[in-house]
Amino acid sequence: MIDLTWKIFSQTGNIETYLLMKELENDPDMTENESSDTNELPVDTKM
């Protein structure tokens, strides 16, 4: 899953995809079953 988000980020430069990848990296309890809903990207991107 992390490889997919990195590939999408590297091709698009979409910062929300990068943030999703980092969130997945930092959550050791995340499994494929729990991450099946990848259509939603993080909304809170305040700078």
Order of alpha helices (4+ residues) and beta strands (2+ residues): alpha-alpha
